[in-house]
Every structure is written in C-alpha cells, then in structure tokens.
Amino acid sequence: GEICAFKIHGQEMPFEAVVLNKTSGEGRLQAKSPIDCELQKEYTFIIQAYDCGSGPGGTNWKKSHKAVVHIQVKDVNEFSPAFKESVYKATVTEGKIYDSILQVEAIDEDCSPQYSQICNYEIVTTDVPFAIDRNGNIRNTEKLNYDKQHQYEIMVTAFDCGQKHAREDVLVRVNVKPVCKPGWQDWNKRIEYKPGSGSIPLFPSIRLETCDGPVSSIHTTIELQTNYIGKGCDRETYSEKSLQKLCGASSGAIDLLPSPSATTNWTAGLVMDNNDMIFKFDGKQGAKIPDGIVPKNLTDQFTITLWMKHGPSPGLRAEKETILCNSDKTEMNRHHYALYVHNCRLVFLLRKDFDQADTFRPAEFHWKLDQICDKEWHYYVVNVEFPVVTLYMDGTTYEPYLVTNDWPIHPSHIAMQLTVGACWQGGEVTKPRFAQYFHGSLASLTIRPGKIESQKVISCLQACKEGLDINSLESLGQGIKYHFNPSQSVLVMEGDDIENINQALRKVSYINSRQFPTAGVRRLKVSSKVQCFGEDVCISIPDIDAYVMVFQANEPKITISGMDHFARPAEQFERGVILLPDIRIVSTVTKTEHPVDSKEHDRANKPVVLEEMLHNLDFCDILVIGAELDPEQECLELDHVELQGKHLDATNSTAGYSIYGVDTMHNYEQVLRQVRYRNWYTSATFDRKFRVKCSELNGRYTSNEFNLEVNILHSSNSNFMDHVSHMIVEPQFLQSVHHPEGSISAVHNSVVPSVATIVIVICVSILIFIITLGVYRIRTAHQHSSGDNEGSKENEMDWDDSALTITVNPMEKYEKPHQTEEESEEEDIEDEEEDTTSAESDESEEEDEEEEEEEEVIVQKGDKQNATRPDQLEWD
C-alpha cells in the first residue's frame, strides 16, 4: 500500500524523481545537472510509480500507468549581441544622399525570442553625417564632399531586446569617391628651391583630368609672379655703372641716382631702399644734380635709362610728374629737356637751341602704355637720335604715338638746373622752388651723352636672373607650340593632345642663376583653356595656385688679410711705396652639416667652415684714417695699365682710393697690390694709417676692416743718428701685436704710435745726454790714470783720444765677462754693417731683429785691447 519509487523513461534525461512520502505517494521531480536553454529549450518524458511489493529481483512490484511530463526551460539573458563581420566597408560618390549605404548585422546566442532578437543599432562616433535604423541600415544625413574628407570611420553597437549591448563595437569605413572634376591632378602647392640648384621642375608628375570630355585643343599659361622682389625679379643688385660695364655698354654713362657718399651727396635726402638701390618719391622730394656732372650740350645723340614703378596719378586733375628735368636756374622758367609722366603717358621733351634755321622742330614725344600706371617695375630706355626718339620698355621697341613740334629756344646766358623727381621753377615765382613732383619709385637713372645704346645691351641691362625654363626642348613633342615673354616670367603652351601637354608641363622648371638669391616666396599661376569638338559648353579647368620657396643662401664671410704694419726710410716714399704687397682676399661660407646617423639626432648640428668660396666683388676702398691726404705733398697712385682687361675702374681723392666694378677677388687682389703711397715732403709726416674694405652686391656683404700702418723713417747726416733711427724702429712696443680678438688689435694699432713717438723723443734726449756725460768722464779718468803710470813702463800703450767714438746702450744691464778680443772685433764689424743697412731693413728683418734688441758697445778706430779693460772706465 506504499509507493516506493518513481521511474523516468527516456534517453538520459537530466532529471530524477524522488519519493517524499511513501504513504501518500507524494514525490518531487528535480534536475540532476545544470539545464541550459541554449542546448535544449524543452523536455518530454514518461514517468511511472512503483509500489513496495517487490520480491526477489524486484519481480513482484506493481507499477502505475504512464504519465507524460512536459518541461519548458525558461531563458536567462546571459549572451551579448555580436556582429557577423569584424569590419564593414562601403564606397560612396560625393554629392549624393543614399537611402542605405550598407547594412550591419549582429546576432545573439540566447534561446528565447526576447533575448536573442536584436532590437536596436546605434552609432557610437559623434559628429558624423550618418544615421542607422533598427535593421542596421546606414545612410548619410548630408551630401559628402571629397575635398573636405576622403574617408569616414564610424563605430556602431547593437542592443538585444533585453537592452544588453554588444560586447565589441564594430568599425564601419565609408570611402568618399570624388565626382570626376576636370582639372590638373598630382601637383604640389609648395616647391622648394635651394640656391645653386640650377633648374628644378615645377610639376614633375602633373596630369590633366578631362573626365573623358571631347577635347580638341588645350591652351595653358604658366606665370611666375615676382613683382615684389627688387626691381620686378631677382636681379643682381650691382650699381648701374658696374652693370653697364658687365653688359658691354659704351662708357660715359652718368649715374644720376647713385648711392649717397661724400662725392655724390645729392641723393642723401631721398628715401632709399638700400638693398636694391631704389629711391622712393612721395610727391614731396626732388634732388638737384650739381653743375658739372652732366655736360650742358647733350648733342644730337644721347640715351636716358631708368627703372620705374608708377601707379595712377593721385588727385582728380592729374599733374605732370617729373622724372628728369633741365630748366632755367633763375629769371625764366623754360624747360630745355625733360622726361615726365602725365595721365599714364610717358612724355619726353627736347627743346633745341635757336641756330641759323628758325623752323618748327619735333619737341615733345608721347607714348601711351598701360605699363606706365600698373604699379610694377619696368625698364625704360629713351634713345635720342634727333629728330628720331625711340623708347624701349622691357627690351621691346615702341614708337611715339604723338610727336608735337615747337619753335627752338632763343639762346640766353641763364644757367640751367638739372633735377630728378621734380622740376626746378626758377622764374615766374617770388621764391624759386620745386614743382611737378614725381610719385613712385625710380632706380638706376643714367644719362649717356653722345651715344645711343644697342638692343643687345638694353636686353642685358634689364635681364632677369630668375625665370621659367624648359628642360630638353627637343622632347617637347611635335604638336606643342610655346612662347616666352622677354623676362621669361610667362610661358604659353598650346597643343591638341592631352598626353603631350602633360609631358610638356612636367618639363617646365624654375631657374635662379644668382649666387645669393633673394630668399622668399615666388607665386605661380597656371591657367588653362580647353576647346571641345563641336560643343558649345566646354570643360572648365580651375587655375593652379602654387609657389616656389627660395631658401636663404649661406652668407659669405669676406676676409682681408696681409701685412698690417711696416716702416721704410723717407727716400723710398718720394718714389712711392707699395701699400699692400701681400694683400689676400678670401671668402668662406659656413654650412650646418646634418648628421646621417639617426642616433646622432639628439646631438647639436656642428657648423662646418668650407674652403674658399669664389664670387665677385664690386668695390674695394682704401680709406685714409686721420687727416686727409695733402695734395701738395702726398698722394695714392695706381698705374691705370693695371685696370686694362678687367671690369674695373678707379677713383682717387684726398680721402682715399676706390676701385670698383664687378670682378673676381683675384683681379681685385692684383690691382690692390699695385697701389702706391707717395710722399715727397716727408719731414712733416712720421706715420700714415689706412683702412681697406671690400664689398659684394653693393654692400649686401662686406669684408672686415683691414687696418694698415706705415711709418716713415727720417735719417740724419751722422752715423750716430743713423744708429739712433735704427734703434727707434726696432723696439718691441712698435711691432704690431696680433691679438686673438680683432678689436684689441685695432685699439692697439691706433693708440700705440702716438705714445711711441713721445717715448722715442724722450729716450733719444736722455741717450744723447748720457753719452755726452760718459765721454767727458772717460777723458777725465784717462788723464788721471796716465799721470799715475808715467814713471812705470809696464803699460806702454796710450789712449788715442782723438779717434775714440763710443756708442753705448744705457739700458744694458750686464757685460759678458769672458769675451775674447776676436769676438769683440767681430761684433764691432757687425754693428758697423748693421748701421749701413738699417735704413733698408724690411718687415721680415724687423721680426727677426725683435729678439736682438740689445745694442752692443761700438769702438771705432780705437785700441781694442784697452776696450776690454773695465777698470779703466768709470761710468756714472
């Protein structure tokens, strides 16, 4: 009557039934091992109950009917969603809104619909123009732009319906593809240029994208914009005189706007840009050219050249703006010749003097050119071959569009005034003044009387040192036409084949032939026009805006060296003494060497001084320090034969000697070594000091200041004075002392000679006094000793007072005790030889004799035996 067991029938069910109460038959069904919904969601099995009437082997117990048990496993949200792919990629075209760019998908391993379904997706990355829906579809919320961003990377997560989010976010990469736009591809905005690199290609891998448009021809213009550098491009900034010599211009050009100096002081009051010799006129300044600079009669042939930068005239009513004007100085107000700008026209006025033929003649020549008012630099040459006047602008010829005739000017004896930047109004006003002021910039204004310039020279004078170039013209291709402007700043190319144009443009390069170019940016503009086959609407190609970055050249250090002090006897100065026999001009450049080894990067870059750098100089000045030369008695001179075959000229004044012109350092050395200093009245002069200084590029790079001191030795009739002068030259305090710092050396050289002169005079006075006293005491002592020895015949030798001359160094502190007679004799002879040659001793001997400054006792025609007897001499 009791229930003893429950049995489960089925294949390895993870459940068991346990009897709780045998009498009542109550039992419990329980799991034997953990149950996992994800492995099996439900179980169905049969269960039977057994009574306790079991016999041997359990054969007699009775069992109940079969009951079916159905078990459902309830799910727990234990799994997170996971995406099917590790990365999702898609590509879109710019400018479109997509409904769905791509779909992401996540799965969840939970078994129930509630926990296994993905209820939501979300974009984790902020500020991206994308959105995602519940099904994982990603779309863009705004039009994408390839130029703004080529690629987007966004992170996406997923949520199941139990709000559990994905274990790991997934990366979605969206690439933006540009809409095909016609234009130049594969070029760099910045092109770097190091000085001395020659010609470098600007766009080595450029290509034109036309998006398969039907192109029939392409016209491309490449423009190098250098208008803010100096006079419109990178030119060598030498003086106009030097440039004209370099270009082979005929001599005789007069520079009306030179650098201000002692001899050319009329430009001192003008505003000047030193680096490029540019003068800026603001409508309030003018310069009077002194009389005698330009001849009064220019003849029927002459040339005026200038650089000019000019904008439209200020004010409503445009005034005449004078560049150059020759007018009456007083009484009247006649303009004899003038060059001026009026309403963006260039006008040249030339009034001939009255002679036999009193007829109408050409007097005003007008040129109307846009360039006169474009605020850019241009080079103007006015060639006058009366009555024909020709204008060259930037090397191109222009005939006047209007020529006005006028009567000749009646001759008068009124002086004329030549001016620059304004015109002198001498008459018709209460107080003479400037009028018709110029507004703009001028440079290199010259006038050459009696000659006109050739086209070749004019082209050379305005030639630019930088510009566009084409590498290997031969390989440009058959169908390419090209054209350069005169200054090679604009290149025009035309062709009908895209690939040929691509190849041609890759060969366009930038070149700068200056050794020390102006550093900075050069802007580049490439504009293109495309013609198509039979279509009204054609492809538009955007312009290229790029720039060349020119780096700063390593600056040269120009060093002048040589002998900085010497002395010569006065007679040599009358013939002339070479001042700089061994002058040496060397230029070095310091470069920083970058370490090759990566381990050395943390070390400081060490500057390395290179060997000599060869470049030109444009002037060397020998300046007189102190009082200027007195033309009555002294001068600096140079045989002008030395300048032949060189690009050099020289000017001489009482302030010094100036050698100028663009030439090599070697040629400058050769000429400087021939400059002589003459003084034919030396008694008033004891020493002269000079300073040498050289320059490159009109003072942009200057050398050290090399100081030289010259001493004049004054000789006397007597041997005694010869010897004294020999002593004066030699003492150590007169030798130039080479200090490691140039400043100390300069101070030493400038102070010592004046002190030395005073010391010398005092020393000589003391010396003469001591010697006179010494001779007197010797004679007294001799008379005393000869009286004592009269009776004895031991010493038979007497002093021969009449022939005894003794010269003594009063500063000598000791006498060699064991000197033999032969040595004494040899020294006497040597001293006499030294006396006769001291006047001609040169610098090298001075250096050797510095060590032998003690002067020996000289005994002439005397008894040498007694000279060695110190007991006989009583010195005070």
C-alpha positions, 0 to 999 in steps of 0.5 A, a space after each residue: 500500500 506504499 509507493 516506493 519509487 518513481 521511474 523516468 523513461 527516456 534517453 538520459 534525461 537530466 532529471 530524477 524523481 524522488 519519493 517524499 512520502 511513501 504513504 501518500 505517494 507524494 514525490 518531487 521531480 528535480 534536475 540532476 545537472 545544470 539545464 541550459 536553454 541554449 542546448 535544449 529549450 524543452 523536455 518530454 518524458 514518461 514517468 511511472 510509480 512503483 509500489 513496495 511489493 517487490 520480491 526477489 529481483 524486484 519481480 513482484 512490484 506493481 507499477 502505475 500507468 504512464 504519465 507524460 511530463 512536459 518541461 519548458 526551460 525558461 531563458 536567462 539573458 546571459 549572451 551579448 549581441 555580436 556582429 557577423 563581420 569584424 569590419 564593414 566597408 562601403 564606397 560612396 560618390 560625393 554629392 549624393 544622399 543614399 537611402 542605405 549605404 550598407 547594412 550591419 548585422 549582429 546576432 545573439 546566442 540566447 534561446 528565447 525570442 526576447 533575448 536573442 532578437 536584436 532590437 536596436 543599432 546605434 552609432 557610437 562616433 559623434 559628429 558624423 553625417 550618418 544615421 542607422 535604423 533598427 535593421 542596421 541600415 546606414 545612410 548619410 544625413 548630408 551630401 559628402 564632399 571629397 575635398 573636405 574628407 576622403 574617408 569616414 570611420 564610424 563605430 556602431 553597437 547593437 542592443 538585444 531586446 533585453 537592452 544588453 549591448 554588444 560586447 565589441 563595437 564594430 568599425 564601419 569605413 565609408 570611402 568618399 569617391 570624388 565626382 570626376 572634376 576636370 582639372 590638373 591632378 598630382 601637383 604640389 602647392 609648395 616647391 622648394 628651391 635651394 640656391 645653386 640648384 640650377 633648374 628644378 621642375 615645377 610639376 614633375 608628375 602633373 596630369 590633366 583630368 578631362 573626365 573623358 570630355 571631347 577635347 580638341 585643343 588645350 591652351 595653358 599659361 604658366 606665370 611666375 609672379 615676382 613683382 615684389 622682389 627688387 626691381 620686378 625679379 631677382 636681379 643682381 643688385 650691382 650699381 648701374 655703372 658696374 652693370 653697364 660695364 658687365 653688359 658691354 655698354 659704351 662708357 660715359 654713362 652718368 649715374 644720376 641716382 647713385 648711392 649717397 657718399 661724400 662725392 655724390 651727396 645729392 641723393 642723401 635726402 631721398 628715401 632709399 631702399 638700400 638693398 636694391 638701390 631704389 629711391 622712393 618719391 612721395 610727391 614731396 622730394 626732388 634732388 638737384 644734380 650739381 653743375 658739372 656732372 652732366 655736360 650742358 650740350 647733350 648733342 644730337 645723340 644721347 640715351 636716358 635709362 631708368 627703372 620705374 614703378 608708377 601707379 595712377 596719378 593721385 588727385 582728380 586733375 592729374 599733374 605732370 610728374 617729373 622724372 628728369 628735368 633741365 630748366 632755367 636756374 633763375 629769371 625764366 622758367 623754360 624747360 630745355 629737356 625733360 622726361 615726365 609722366 602725365 595721365 599714364 603717358 610717358 612724355 619726353 621733351 627736347 627743346 633745341 637751341 635757336 641756330 641759323 634755321 628758325 623752323 618748327 622742330 619735333 619737341 615733345 614725344 608721347 607714348 601711351 602704355 598701360 605699363 606706365 600706371 600698373 604699379 610694377 617695375 619696368 625698364 625704360 630706355 629713351 634713345 635720342 637720335 634727333 629728330 628720331 626718339 625711340 623708347 624701349 620698355 622691357 627690351 621691346 621697341 615702341 614708337 611715339 604715338 604723338 610727336 608735337 613740334 615747337 619753335 627752338 629756344 632763343 639762346 640766353 646766358 641763364 644757367 640751367 638746373 638739372 633735377 630728378 623727381 621734380 622740376 626746378 621753377 626758377 622764374 615766374 615765382 617770388 621764391 624759386 622752388 620745386 614743382 611737378 613732383 614725381 610719385 613712385 619709385 625710380 632706380 638706376 637713372 643714367 644719362 649717356 651723352 653722345 651715344 645711343 645704346 644697342 638692343 643687345 645691351 638694353 636686353 642685358 641691362 634689364 635681364 632677369 636672373 630668375 625665370 621659367 625654363 624648359 628642360 630638353 626642348 627637343 622632347 617637347 613633342 611635335 604638336 606643342 607650340 610655346 612662347 616666352 615673354 622677354 623676362 621669361 616670367 610667362 610661358 604659353 603652351 598650346 597643343 591638341 593632345 592631352 598626353 603631350 601637354 602633360 609631358 610638356 608641363 612636367 618639363 617646365 622648371 624654375 631657374 635662379 642663376 644668382 649666387 645669393 638669391 633673394 630668399 622668399 616666396 615666388 607665386 605661380 599661376 597656371 591657367 588653362 583653356 580647353 576647346 571641345 569638338 563641336 560643343 558649345 559648353 566646354 570643360 572648365 579647368 580651375 587655375 593652379 595656385 602654387 609657389 616656389 620657396 627660395 631658401 636663404 643662401 649661406 652668407 659669405 664671410 669676406 676676409 682681408 688679410 696681409 701685412 698690417 704694419 711696416 716702416 721704410 726710410 723717407 727716400 723710398 716714399 718720394 718714389 712711392 711705396 707699395 701699400 699692400 704687397 701681400 694683400 689676400 682676399 678670401 671668402 668662406 661660407 659656413 654650412 650646418 652639416 646634418 648628421 646621417 646617423 639617426 642616433 646622432 639626432 639628439 646631438 647639436 648640428 656642428 657648423 662646418 667652415 668650407 674652403 674658399 668660396 669664389 664670387 665677385 666683388 664690386 668695390 674695394 676702398 682704401 680709406 685714409 684714417 686721420 687727416 686727409 691726404 695733402 695734395 701738395 705733398 702726398 698722394 695714392 697712385 695706381 698705374 691705370 695699365 693695371 685696370 686694362 682687361 678687367 671690369 674695373 675702374 678707379 677713383 682717387 681723392 684726398 680721402 682715399 682710393 676706390 676701385 670698383 666694378 664687378 670682378 673676381 677677388 683675384 683681379 681685385 687682389 692684383 690691382 690692390 697690390 699695385 697701389 702706391 703711397 707717395 710722399 715727397 715732403 716727408 719731414 712733416 709726416 712720421 706715420 700714415 694709417 689706412 683702412 681697406 674694405 671690400 664689398 659684394 652686391 653693393 654692400 649686401 656683404 662686406 669684408 672686415 676692416 683691414 687696418 694698415 700702418 706705415 711709418 716713415 723713417 727720417 735719417 740724419 747726416 751722422 752715423 750716430 743718428 743713423 744708429 739712433 733711427 735704427 734703434 727707434 724702429 726696432 723696439 718691441 712696443 712698435 711691432 704690431 701685436 696680433 691679438 686673438 680678438 680683432 678689436 684689441 688689435 685695432 685699439 692697439 694699432 691706433 693708440 700705440 704710435 702716438 705714445 711711441 713717438 713721445 717715448 722715442 723723443 724722450 729716450 733719444 734726449 736722455 741717450 744723447 745726454 748720457 753719452 755726452 756725460 760718459 765721454 767727458 768722464 772717460 777723458 777725465 779718468 784717462 788723464 788721471 790714470 796716465 799721470 799715475 803710470 808715467 814713471 812705470 813702463 809696464 803699460 806702454 800703450 796710450 789712449 788715442 783720444 782723438 779717434 775714440 767714438 763710443 756708442 753705448 746702450 744705457 739700458 744694458 744691464 750686464 757685460 759678458 765677462 769672458 769675451 775674447 778680443 776676436 769676438 769683440 772685433 767681430 761684433 764691432 764689424 757687425 754693428 758697423 754693417 748693421 748701421 749701413 743697412 738699417 735704413 733698408 731693413 724690411 718687415 721680415 728683418 724687423 721680426 727677426 731683429 725683435 729678439 736682438 734688441 740689445 745694442 752692443 758697445 761700438 769702438 771705432 778706430 780705437 785700441 781694442 785691447 784697452 776696450 776690454 779693460 773695465 777698470 779703466 772706465 768709470 761710468 756714472 
